[in-house]
């Protein structure tokens, strides 16, 4: 099925991990528009978690515009191109906030840039 994995040691709730992973798969084009997602029951069995957890994740994905339901058929990827822009803007907003905090701590632009480059090169890129 779809490459969703759960880190049970992560402090982030399981449903949020599922939401984050699906958002990444959708924004990066791994899941194309109108692709059917696994049923709640099938994904719950695959991940060995409660179906209510999957339902909560799917509800959040729907609220945020990543998926849409079709009665009697399941959930599908919405394919809205604005999603990637919105996701990017949230990353930029977090970066702005961290730059502000860095300034307050006396971190120079050069130091910040070096760290960004270091982290960018070290972190695994999504598949």
N, CA, C and O atoms as CSV, one atom per row, in Angstrom:
chain,resi,resn,atom,element,x,y,z
A,1,UNK,N,N,0.834,-1.205,0.000
A,1,UNK,CA,C,0.000,0.000,0.000
A,1,UNK,C,C,0.870,1.257,0.000
A,1,UNK,O,O,1.962,1.268,-0.568
A,2,UNK,N,N,0.380,2.299,0.635
A,2,UNK,CA,C,1.059,3.590,0.682
A,2,UNK,C,C,2.110,3.572,1.780
A,2,UNK,O,O,1.916,2.939,2.818
A,3,UNK,N,N,3.232,4.270,1.554
A,3,UNK,CA,C,4.336,4.284,2.510
A,3,UNK,C,C,4.077,5.107,3.749
A,3,UNK,O,O,4.672,6.170,3.926
A,4,UNK,N,N,3.201,4.633,4.605
A,4,UNK,CA,C,2.925,5.307,5.868
A,4,UNK,C,C,3.517,4.451,6.974
A,4,UNK,O,O,3.262,3.249,7.047
A,5,UNK,N,N,4.304,5.073,7.826
A,5,UNK,CA,C,4.821,4.348,8.983
A,5,UNK,C,C,4.620,5.210,10.222
A,5,UNK,O,O,4.586,6.438,10.151
A,6,UNK,N,N,4.491,4.549,11.332
A,6,UNK,CA,C,4.227,5.220,12.601
A,6,UNK,C,C,5.440,5.026,13.513
A,6,UNK,O,O,5.984,3.927,13.623
A,7,UNK,N,N,5.846,6.107,14.156
A,7,UNK,CA,C,6.910,6.034,15.153
A,7,UNK,C,C,6.238,6.101,16.518
A,7,UNK,O,O,5.842,7.174,16.973
A,8,UNK,N,N,6.114,4.959,17.162
A,8,UNK,CA,C,5.399,4.893,18.436
A,8,UNK,C,C,6.182,5.550,19.567
A,8,UNK,O,O,5.628,5.779,20.642
A,9,UNK,N,N,7.452,5.855,19.347
A,9,UNK,CA,C,8.248,6.559,20.358
A,9,UNK,C,C,8.138,8.068,20.209
A,9,UNK,O,O,8.530,8.817,21.103
A,10,UNK,N,N,7.610,8.507,19.090
A,10,UNK,CA,C,7.440,9.938,18.831
A,10,UNK,C,C,6.360,10.501,19.753
A,10,UNK,O,O,5.331,9.864,19.975
A,11,UNK,N,N,6.599,11.686,20.282
A,11,UNK,CA,C,5.616,12.319,21.174
A,11,UNK,C,C,4.389,12.831,20.412
A,11,UNK,O,O,3.325,13.044,20.993
A,12,UNK,N,N,4.560,13.021,19.112
A,12,UNK,CA,C,3.454,13.512,18.295
A,12,UNK,C,C,2.381,12.440,18.215
A,12,UNK,O,O,2.695,11.274,17.978
A,13,UNK,N,N,1.110,12.815,18.410
A,13,UNK,CA,C,0.032,11.827,18.322
A,13,UNK,C,C,0.045,11.087,16.978
A,13,UNK,O,O,0.457,11.632,15.954
A,14,UNK,N,N,-0.410,9.856,17.011
A,14,UNK,CA,C,-0.387,9.007,15.817
A,14,UNK,C,C,-1.182,9.636,14.674
A,14,UNK,O,O,-0.730,9.623,13.529
A,15,UNK,N,N,-2.356,10.183,14.971
A,15,UNK,CA,C,-3.161,10.765,13.888
A,15,UNK,C,C,-2.433,11.929,13.228
A,15,UNK,O,O,-2.565,12.129,12.020
A,16,UNK,N,N,-1.663,12.706,14.001
A,16,UNK,CA,C,-0.902,13.816,13.426
A,16,UNK,C,C,0.238,13.303,12.548
A,16,UNK,O,O,0.544,13.896,11.513
A,17,UNK,N,N,0.865,12.200,12.961
A,17,UNK,CA,C,1.906,11.602,12.132
A,17,UNK,C,C,1.327,11.158,10.789
A,17,UNK,O,O,1.954,11.336,9.745
A,18,UNK,N,N,0.141,10.587,10.827
A,18,UNK,CA,C,-0.528,10.132,9.597
A,18,UNK,C,C,-0.863,11.332,8.714
A,18,UNK,O,O,-0.623,11.308,7.507
A,19,UNK,N,N,-1.417,12.375,9.319
A,19,UNK,CA,C,-1.749,13.590,8.567
A,19,UNK,C,C,-0.495,14.167,7.924
A,19,UNK,O,O,-0.495,14.477,6.733
A,20,UNK,N,N,0.570,14.311,8.700
A,20,UNK,CA,C,1.816,14.877,8.169
A,20,UNK,C,C,2.348,14.075,6.996
A,20,UNK,O,O,2.781,14.638,5.991
A,21,UNK,N,N,2.312,12.754,7.131
A,21,UNK,CA,C,2.858,11.901,6.063
A,21,UNK,C,C,2.020,12.006,4.789
A,21,UNK,O,O,2.565,12.114,3.691
A,22,UNK,N,N,0.693,11.973,4.938
A,22,UNK,CA,C,-0.158,12.112,3.751
A,22,UNK,C,C,0.007,13.489,3.115
A,22,UNK,O,O,0.058,13.598,1.890
A,23,UNK,N,N,0.092,14.546,3.933
A,23,UNK,CA,C,0.290,15.888,3.383
A,23,UNK,C,C,1.574,15.931,2.557
A,23,UNK,O,O,1.592,16.489,1.460
A,24,UNK,N,N,2.638,15.345,3.082
A,24,UNK,CA,C,3.916,15.324,2.364
A,24,UNK,C,C,3.792,14.547,1.055
A,24,UNK,O,O,4.268,15.003,0.016
A,25,UNK,N,N,3.159,13.384,1.101
A,25,UNK,CA,C,2.991,12.577,-0.112
A,25,UNK,C,C,2.161,13.312,-1.163
A,25,UNK,O,O,2.439,13.218,-2.359
A,26,UNK,N,N,1.148,14.039,-0.714
A,26,UNK,CA,C,0.281,14.768,-1.645
A,26,UNK,C,C,1.000,15.986,-2.215
A,26,UNK,O,O,0.988,16.203,-3.426
A,27,UNK,N,N,1.627,16.782,-1.349
A,27,UNK,CA,C,2.310,18.002,-1.784
A,27,UNK,C,C,3.467,17.686,-2.728
A,27,UNK,O,O,3.720,18.433,-3.673
A,28,UNK,N,N,4.167,16.587,-2.476
A,28,UNK,CA,C,5.307,16.223,-3.322
A,28,UNK,C,C,4.901,15.469,-4.583
A,28,UNK,O,O,5.758,15.072,-5.373
A,29,UNK,N,N,3.603,15.269,-4.776
A,29,UNK,CA,C,3.129,14.638,-6.001
A,29,UNK,C,C,3.255,13.129,-6.033
A,29,UNK,O,O,3.042,12.514,-7.079
A,30,UNK,N,N,3.599,12.515,-4.900
A,30,UNK,CA,C,3.667,11.053,-4.849
A,30,UNK,C,C,2.265,10.483,-5.022
A,30,UNK,O,O,2.079,9.456,-5.675
A,31,UNK,N,N,1.284,11.154,-4.435
A,31,UNK,CA,C,-0.125,10.785,-4.621
A,31,UNK,C,C,-0.759,11.824,-5.537
A,31,UNK,O,O,-0.909,12.986,-5.162
A,32,UNK,N,N,-1.123,11.404,-6.723
A,32,UNK,CA,C,-1.717,12.311,-7.703
A,32,UNK,C,C,-3.158,12.652,-7.353
A,32,UNK,O,O,-3.800,11.970,-6.554
A,33,UNK,N,N,-3.650,13.717,-7.964
A,33,UNK,CA,C,-5.041,14.114,-7.796
A,33,UNK,C,C,-5.953,12.949,-8.163
A,33,UNK,O,O,-5.698,12.219,-9.121
A,34,UNK,N,N,-7.001,12.792,-7.397
A,34,UNK,CA,C,-8.037,11.780,-7.601
A,34,UNK,C,C,-7.573,10.349,-7.313
A,34,UNK,O,O,-8.275,9.393,-7.641
A,35,UNK,N,N,-6.396,10.199,-6.702
A,35,UNK,CA,C,-5.941,8.880,-6.257
A,35,UNK,C,C,-6.758,8.474,-5.039
A,35,UNK,O,O,-6.940,9.268,-4.117
A,36,UNK,N,N,-7.244,7.253,-5.033
A,36,UNK,CA,C,-8.021,6.775,-3.894
A,36,UNK,C,C,-7.088,6.380,-2.760
A,36,UNK,O,O,-6.099,5.679,-2.973
A,37,UNK,N,N,-7.410,6.836,-1.549
A,37,UNK,CA,C,-6.659,6.456,-0.358
A,37,UNK,C,C,-7.155,5.100,0.137
A,37,UNK,O,O,-8.270,4.688,-0.181
A,38,UNK,N,N,-6.327,4.411,0.914
A,38,UNK,CA,C,-6.796,3.149,1.494
A,38,UNK,C,C,-8.011,3.415,2.384
A,38,UNK,O,O,-8.145,4.496,2.958
A,39,UNK,N,N,-8.873,2.441,2.491
A,39,UNK,CA,C,-10.029,2.597,3.379
A,39,UNK,C,C,-9.526,2.740,4.809
A,39,UNK,O,O,-8.408,2.342,5.135
A,40,UNK,N,N,-10.371,3.314,5.649
A,40,UNK,CA,C,-10.035,3.480,7.058
A,40,UNK,C,C,-9.670,2.132,7.661
A,40,UNK,O,O,-8.651,1.997,8.339
A,41,UNK,N,N,-10.501,1.152,7.410
A,41,UNK,CA,C,-10.284,-0.183,7.984
A,41,UNK,C,C,-8.984,-0.807,7.470
A,41,UNK,O,O,-8.213,-1.357,8.256
A,42,UNK,N,N,-8.731,-0.728,6.158
A,42,UNK,CA,C,-7.525,-1.338,5.580
A,42,UNK,C,C,-6.255,-0.696,6.135
A,42,UNK,O,O,-5.294,-1.394,6.457
A,43,UNK,N,N,-6.251,0.637,6.245
A,43,UNK,CA,C,-5.063,1.315,6.766
A,43,UNK,C,C,-4.878,1.032,8.248
A,43,UNK,O,O,-3.749,0.896,8.720
A,44,UNK,N,N,-5.979,0.944,8.984
A,44,UNK,CA,C,-5.899,0.612,10.413
A,44,UNK,C,C,-5.299,-0.771,10.613
A,44,UNK,O,O,-4.480,-0.971,11.510
A,45,UNK,N,N,-5.699,-1.720,9.786
A,45,UNK,CA,C,-5.156,-3.082,9.878
A,45,UNK,C,C,-3.673,-3.066,9.505
A,45,UNK,O,O,-2.850,-3.667,10.195
A,46,UNK,N,N,-3.333,-2.373,8.406
A,46,UNK,CA,C,-1.947,-2.316,7.949
A,46,UNK,C,C,-1.027,-1.723,9.020
A,46,UNK,O,O,0.088,-2.204,9.220
A,47,UNK,N,N,-1.500,-0.670,9.711
A,47,UNK,CA,C,-0.675,-0.001,10.713
A,47,UNK,C,C,-0.878,-0.549,12.121
A,47,UNK,O,O,-0.198,-0.134,13.059
A,48,UNK,N,N,-1.810,-1.477,12.264
A,48,UNK,CA,C,-2.140,-2.074,13.570
A,48,UNK,C,C,-2.539,-1.016,14.598
A,48,UNK,O,O,-2.056,-1.007,15.731
A,49,UNK,N,N,-3.434,-0.126,14.168
A,49,UNK,CA,C,-3.940,0.905,15.072
A,49,UNK,C,C,-5.461,0.973,14.967
A,49,UNK,O,O,-6.067,0.384,14.072
A,50,UNK,N,N,-6.052,1.694,15.888
A,50,UNK,CA,C,-7.504,1.834,15.956
A,50,UNK,C,C,-8.041,2.577,14.725
A,50,UNK,O,O,-7.477,3.601,14.339
A,51,UNK,N,N,-9.116,2.083,14.104
A,51,UNK,CA,C,-9.708,2.772,12.949
A,51,UNK,C,C,-10.142,4.208,13.258
A,51,UNK,O,O,-10.149,5.059,12.368
A,52,UNK,N,N,-10.503,4.478,14.515
A,52,UNK,CA,C,-10.890,5.854,14.876
A,52,UNK,C,C,-9.730,6.823,14.686
A,52,UNK,O,O,-9.939,7.993,14.368
A,53,UNK,N,N,-8.519,6.340,14.881
A,53,UNK,CA,C,-7.335,7.177,14.690
A,53,UNK,C,C,-7.185,7.546,13.214
A,53,UNK,O,O,-6.879,8.692,12.886
A,54,UNK,N,N,-7.397,6.585,12.338
A,54,UNK,CA,C,-7.338,6.841,10.887
A,54,UNK,C,C,-8.457,7.790,10.489
A,54,UNK,O,O,-8.241,8.714,9.705
A,55,UNK,N,N,-9.651,7.566,11.025
A,55,UNK,CA,C,-10.787,8.428,10.699
A,55,UNK,C,C,-10.503,9.867,11.113
A,55,UNK,O,O,-10.843,10.797,10.383
A,56,UNK,N,N,-9.884,10.059,12.272
A,56,UNK,CA,C,-9.547,11.404,12.737
A,56,UNK,C,C,-8.540,12.054,11.788
A,56,UNK,O,O,-8.666,13.233,11.459
A,57,UNK,N,N,-7.549,11.291,11.354
A,57,UNK,CA,C,-6.553,11.811,10.419
A,57,UNK,C,C,-7.212,12.188,9.089
A,57,UNK,O,O,-6.948,13.261,8.547
A,58,UNK,N,N,-8.062,11.315,8.569
A,58,UNK,CA,C,-8.737,11.594,7.302
A,58,UNK,C,C,-9.648,12.828,7.429
A,58,UNK,O,O,-9.753,13.621,6.494
A,59,UNK,N,N,-10.291,12.981,8.568
A,59,UNK,CA,C,-11.149,14.160,8.786
A,59,UNK,C,C,-10.325,15.441,8.732
A,59,UNK,O,O,-10.739,16.428,8.124
A,60,UNK,N,N,-9.159,15.421,9.371
A,60,UNK,CA,C,-8.289,16.606,9.335
A,60,UNK,C,C,-7.784,16.879,7.920
A,60,UNK,O,O,-7.738,18.029,7.484
A,61,UNK,N,N,-7.407,15.829,7.213
A,61,UNK,CA,C,-6.962,16.001,5.831
A,61,UNK,C,C,-8.068,16.599,4.966
A,61,UNK,O,O,-7.810,17.435,4.100
A,62,UNK,N,N,-9.291,16.165,5.209
A,62,UNK,CA,C,-10.432,16.722,4.465
A,62,UNK,C,C,-10.654,18.189,4.832
A,62,UNK,O,O,-10.843,19.027,3.950
A,63,UNK,N,N,-10.634,18.500,6.120
A,63,UNK,CA,C,-10.821,19.885,6.566
A,63,UNK,C,C,-9.776,20.820,5.974
A,63,UNK,O,O,-10.068,21.976,5.667
A,64,UNK,N,N,-8.551,20.312,5.814
A,64,UNK,CA,C,-7.457,21.123,5.292
A,64,UNK,C,C,-7.378,21.117,3.771
A,64,UNK,O,O,-6.489,21.744,3.195
A,65,UNK,N,N,-8.300,20.413,3.115
A,65,UNK,CA,C,-8.382,20.449,1.662
A,65,UNK,C,C,-7.485,19.475,0.924
A,65,UNK,O,O,-7.341,19.580,-0.294
A,66,UNK,N,N,-6.881,18.536,1.625
A,66,UNK,CA,C,-5.984,17.581,0.979
A,66,UNK,C,C,-6.730,16.420,0.332
A,66,UNK,O,O,-6.280,15.877,-0.677
A,67,UNK,N,N,-7.857,16.042,0.903
A,67,UNK,CA,C,-8.633,14.926,0.355
A,67,UNK,C,C,-10.113,15.309,0.309
A,67,UNK,O,O,-10.551,16.273,0.938
A,68,UNK,N,N,-10.857,14.527,-0.449
A,68,UNK,CA,C,-12.315,14.700,-0.480
A,68,UNK,C,C,-12.963,13.315,-0.451
A,68,UNK,O,O,-12.440,12.358,-1.023
A,69,UNK,N,N,-14.114,13.225,0.227
A,69,UNK,CA,C,-14.799,11.933,0.299
A,69,UNK,C,C,-15.792,11.774,-0.855
A,69,UNK,O,O,-16.360,12.753,-1.338
A,70,UNK,N,N,-15.989,10.538,-1.282
A,70,UNK,CA,C,-17.040,10.197,-2.232
A,70,UNK,C,C,-17.887,9.140,-1.533
A,70,UNK,O,O,-17.411,8.050,-1.217
A,71,UNK,N,N,-19.132,9.478,-1.303
A,71,UNK,CA,C,-20.009,8.593,-0.548
A,71,UNK,C,C,-20.051,7.196,-1.160
A,71,UNK,O,O,-20.335,7.025,-2.346
A,72,UNK,N,N,-19.764,6.216,-0.330
A,72,UNK,CA,C,-19.797,4.823,-0.767
A,72,UNK,C,C,-18.560,4.353,-1.513
A,72,UNK,O,O,-18.439,3.169,-1.828
A,73,UNK,N,N,-17.633,5.273,-1.802
A,73,UNK,CA,C,-16.434,4.890,-2.571
A,73,UNK,C,C,-15.139,5.127,-1.822
A,73,UNK,O,O,-14.134,4.488,-2.131
A,74,UNK,N,N,-15.126,6.032,-0.838
A,74,UNK,CA,C,-13.908,6.281,-0.063
A,74,UNK,C,C,-13.407,7.700,-0.175
A,74,UNK,O,O,-14.152,8.615,-0.528
A,75,UNK,N,N,-12.136,7.872,0.132
A,75,UNK,CA,C,-11.494,9.190,0.128
A,75,UNK,C,C,-10.475,9.278,-1.001
A,75,UNK,O,O,-9.792,8.305,-1.323
A,76,UNK,N,N,-10.388,10.467,-1.597
A,76,UNK,CA,C,-9.528,10.691,-2.750
A,76,UNK,C,C,-8.704,11.955,-2.562
A,76,UNK,O,O,-9.117,12.878,-1.860
A,77,UNK,N,N,-7.529,11.990,-3.199
A,77,UNK,CA,C,-6.646,13.151,-3.138
A,77,UNK,C,C,-7.275,14.288,-3.925
A,77,UNK,O,O,-7.728,14.093,-5.052
A,78,UNK,N,N,-7.302,15.484,-3.328
A,78,UNK,CA,C,-7.968,16.619,-3.962
A,78,UNK,C,C,-7.185,17.199,-5.133
A,78,UNK,O,O,-7.784,17.613,-6.125
A,79,UNK,N,N,-5.859,17.237,-5.039
A,79,UNK,CA,C,-5.069,17.760,-6.149
A,79,UNK,C,C,-5.059,19.269,-6.248
A,79,UNK,O,O,-4.727,19.806,-7.304
A,80,UNK,N,N,-5.407,19.962,-5.199
A,80,UNK,CA,C,-5.404,21.419,-5.189
A,80,UNK,C,C,-3.963,21.924,-5.195
A,80,UNK,O,O,-3.203,21.638,-4.270
A,81,UNK,N,N,-3.586,22.668,-6.226
A,81,UNK,CA,C,-2.208,23.158,-6.359
A,81,UNK,C,C,-1.843,24.171,-5.271
A,81,UNK,O,O,-0.662,24.362,-4.982
A,82,UNK,N,N,-2.826,24.812,-4.675
A,82,UNK,CA,C,-2.567,25.800,-3.624
A,82,UNK,C,C,-2.035,25.141,-2.345
A,82,UNK,O,O,-1.441,25.810,-1.500
A,83,UNK,N,N,-2.250,23.837,-2.208
A,83,UNK,CA,C,-1.803,23.148,-0.992
A,83,UNK,C,C,-0.292,23.245,-0.815
A,83,UNK,O,O,0.192,23.493,0.290
A,84,UNK,N,N,0.451,23.049,-1.901
A,84,UNK,CA,C,1.909,23.111,-1.808
A,84,UNK,C,C,2.352,24.518,-1.420
A,84,UNK,O,O,3.236,24.683,-0.579
A,85,UNK,N,N,1.751,25.514,-2.021
A,85,UNK,CA,C,2.096,26.903,-1.688
A,85,UNK,C,C,1.779,27.214,-0.237
A,85,UNK,O,O,2.557,27.881,0.446
A,86,UNK,N,N,0.643,26.735,0.231
A,86,UNK,CA,C,0.242,26.964,1.621
A,86,UNK,C,C,1.204,26.269,2.578
A,86,UNK,O,O,1.575,26.834,3.607
A,87,UNK,N,N,1.607,25.045,2.242
A,87,UNK,CA,C,2.540,24.294,3.076
A,87,UNK,C,C,3.905,24.994,3.100
A,87,UNK,O,O,4.537,25.092,4.152
A,88,UNK,N,N,4.353,25.477,1.940
A,88,UNK,CA,C,5.613,26.199,1.872
A,88,UNK,C,C,5.554,27.468,2.721
A,88,UNK,O,O,6.512,27.792,3.423
A,89,UNK,N,N,4.451,28.172,2.659
A,89,UNK,CA,C,4.314,29.406,3.426
A,89,UNK,C,C,4.370,29.136,4.925
A,89,UNK,O,O,4.893,29.954,5.681
A,90,UNK,N,N,3.835,27.992,5.365
A,90,UNK,CA,C,3.924,27.666,6.796
A,90,UNK,C,C,5.377,27.398,7.197
A,90,UNK,O,O,5.778,27.716,8.317
A,91,UNK,N,N,6.163,26.818,6.293
A,91,UNK,CA,C,7.592,26.609,6.570
A,91,UNK,C,C,8.297,27.959,6.643
A,91,UNK,O,O,9.119,28.187,7.531
A,92,UNK,N,N,7.978,28.850,5.715
A,92,UNK,CA,C,8.594,30.185,5.732
A,92,UNK,C,C,8.202,30.963,6.985
A,92,UNK,O,O,9.020,31.696,7.540
A,93,UNK,N,N,6.976,30.810,7.425
A,93,UNK,CA,C,6.529,31.492,8.644
A,93,UNK,C,C,7.318,30.995,9.853
A,93,UNK,O,O,7.717,31.785,10.709
A,94,UNK,N,N,7.539,29.680,9.918
A,94,UNK,CA,C,8.333,29.118,11.020
A,94,UNK,C,C,9.775,29.614,10.930
A,94,UNK,O,O,10.398,29.905,11.951
A,95,UNK,N,N,10.298,29.709,9.725
A,95,UNK,CA,C,11.654,30.213,9.533
A,95,UNK,C,C,11.759,31.669,9.988
A,95,UNK,O,O,12.714,32.047,10.666
A,96,UNK,N,N,10.757,32.492,9.604
A,96,UNK,CA,C,10.746,33.894,10.041
A,96,UNK,C,C,10.768,33.996,11.564
A,96,UNK,O,O,11.493,34.812,12.134
A,97,UNK,N,N,9.962,33.158,12.212
A,97,UNK,CA,C,9.886,33.164,13.670
A,97,UNK,C,C,11.233,32.761,14.276
A,97,UNK,O,O,11.672,33.350,15.263
A,98,UNK,N,N,11.878,31.772,13.692
A,98,UNK,CA,C,13.170,31.338,14.202
A,98,UNK,C,C,14.276,32.363,13.933
A,98,UNK,O,O,15.188,32.514,14.746
A,99,UNK,N,N,14.203,33.058,12.815
A,99,UNK,CA,C,15.165,34.135,12.540
A,99,UNK,C,C,14.991,35.238,13.584
A,99,UNK,O,O,15.972,35.781,14.094
A,100,UNK,N,N,13.746,35.561,13.896
A,100,UNK,CA,C,13.473,36.577,14.921
A,100,UNK,C,C,14.070,36.161,16.264
A,100,UNK,O,O,14.710,36.966,16.941
A,101,UNK,N,N,13.857,34.903,16.646
A,101,UNK,CA,C,14.418,34.399,17.906
A,101,UNK,C,C,15.945,34.414,17.862
A,101,UNK,O,O,16.598,34.745,18.851
A,102,UNK,N,N,16.504,34.054,16.710
A,102,UNK,CA,C,17.957,34.066,16.552
A,102,UNK,C,C,18.536,35.456,16.723
A,102,UNK,O,O,19.561,35.633,17.381
A,103,UNK,N,N,17.881,36.439,16.132
A,103,UNK,CA,C,18.328,37.835,16.288
A,103,UNK,C,C,18.331,38.240,17.754
A,103,UNK,O,O,19.268,38.869,18.245
A,104,UNK,N,N,17.242,37.857,18.448
A,104,UNK,CA,C,17.131,38.196,19.865
A,104,UNK,C,C,18.250,37.568,20.684
A,104,UNK,O,O,18.649,38.112,21.713
A,105,UNK,N,N,18.758,36.422,20.229
A,105,UNK,CA,C,19.849,35.735,20.925
A,105,UNK,C,C,21.226,36.152,20.419
A,105,UNK,O,O,22.244,35.654,20.898
A,106,UNK,N,N,21.258,37.058,19.458
A,106,UNK,CA,C,22.528,37.550,18.942
A,106,UNK,C,C,23.169,36.662,17.891
A,106,UNK,O,O,24.369,36.773,17.639
A,107,UNK,N,N,22.398,35.789,17.279
A,107,UNK,CA,C,22.933,34.933,16.209
A,107,UNK,C,C,22.973,35.751,14.925
A,107,UNK,O,O,21.973,36.344,14.521
A,108,UNK,N,N,24.155,35.777,14.283
A,108,UNK,CA,C,24.305,36.570,13.056
A,108,UNK,C,C,23.624,35.877,11.876
A,108,UNK,O,O,23.313,34.687,11.924
A,109,UNK,N,N,23.406,36.651,10.826
A,109,UNK,CA,C,22.817,36.119,9.590
A,109,UNK,C,C,23.721,35.031,9.020
A,109,UNK,O,O,23.238,34.010,8.531
A,110,UNK,N,N,25.027,35.249,9.082
A,110,UNK,CA,C,25.975,34.268,8.562
A,110,UNK,C,C,25.885,32.948,9.337
A,110,UNK,O,O,25.893,31.868,8.746
A,111,UNK,N,N,25.800,33.053,10.670
A,111,UNK,CA,C,25.681,31.845,11.491
A,111,UNK,C,C,24.389,31.097,11.167
A,111,UNK,O,O,24.376,29.872,11.047
A,112,UNK,N,N,23.318,31.850,11.031
A,112,UNK,CA,C,22.019,31.260,10.725
A,112,UNK,C,C,22.071,30.567,9.365
A,112,UNK,O,O,21.584,29.447,9.214
A,113,UNK,N,N,22.661,31.234,8.382
A,113,UNK,CA,C,22.758,30.685,7.033
A,113,UNK,C,C,23.595,29.406,7.025
A,113,UNK,O,O,23.238,28.432,6.363
A,114,UNK,N,N,24.705,29.410,7.761
A,114,UNK,CA,C,25.540,28.215,7.850
A,114,UNK,C,C,24.750,27.034,8.418
A,114,UNK,O,O,24.825,25.917,7.906
A,115,UNK,N,N,23.997,27.301,9.478
A,115,UNK,CA,C,23.214,26.228,10.103
A,115,UNK,C,C,22.129,25.719,9.162
A,115,UNK,O,O,21.890,24.514,9.077
A,116,UNK,N,N,21.474,26.632,8.459
A,116,UNK,CA,C,20.433,26.218,7.519
A,116,UNK,C,C,21.039,25.309,6.456
A,116,UNK,O,O,20.477,24.261,6.139
A,117,UNK,N,N,22.190,25.709,5.903
A,117,UNK,CA,C,22.843,24.887,4.891
A,117,UNK,C,C,23.262,23.541,5.460
A,117,UNK,O,O,23.111,22.512,4.802
A,118,UNK,N,N,23.788,23.542,6.680
A,118,UNK,CA,C,24.194,22.296,7.327
A,118,UNK,C,C,22.998,21.366,7.513
A,118,UNK,O,O,23.066,20.184,7.176
A,119,UNK,N,N,21.915,21.899,8.045
A,119,UNK,CA,C,20.726,21.075,8.292
A,119,UNK,C,C,20.100,20.613,6.993
A,119,UNK,O,O,19.636,19.477,6.889
A,120,UNK,N,N,20.087,21.478,6.015
A,120,UNK,CA,C,19.487,21.133,4.731
A,120,UNK,C,C,20.237,19.977,4.083
A,120,UNK,O,O,19.619,19.093,3.489
A,121,UNK,N,N,21.550,19.975,4.189
A,121,UNK,CA,C,22.353,18.915,3.584
A,121,UNK,C,C,22.299,17.626,4.365
A,121,UNK,O,O,22.387,16.551,3.772
A,122,UNK,N,N,22.155,17.694,5.686
A,122,UNK,CA,C,22.140,16.497,6.524
A,122,UNK,C,C,20.806,15.756,6.502
A,122,UNK,O,O,20.782,14.525,6.495
A,123,UNK,N,N,19.718,16.481,6.491
A,123,UNK,CA,C,18.402,15.873,6.586
A,123,UNK,C,C,18.077,15.055,5.351
A,123,UNK,O,O,18.401,15.431,4.224
A,124,UNK,N,N,17.426,13.924,5.596
A,124,UNK,CA,C,16.980,13.078,4.484
A,124,UNK,C,C,15.856,13.791,3.744
A,124,UNK,O,O,14.958,14.373,4.352
A,125,UNK,N,N,15.924,13.732,2.456
A,125,UNK,CA,C,14.874,14.303,1.641
A,125,UNK,C,C,13.766,13.262,1.511
A,125,UNK,O,O,14.046,12.066,1.434
A,126,UNK,N,N,12.485,13.717,1.487
A,126,UNK,CA,C,11.381,12.754,1.361
A,126,UNK,C,C,11.478,11.988,0.048
A,126,UNK,O,O,11.954,12.504,-0.963
A,127,UNK,N,N,11.021,10.759,0.092
A,127,UNK,CA,C,11.047,9.899,-1.106
A,127,UNK,C,C,10.041,10.328,-2.115
A,127,UNK,O,O,9.932,9.714,-3.177
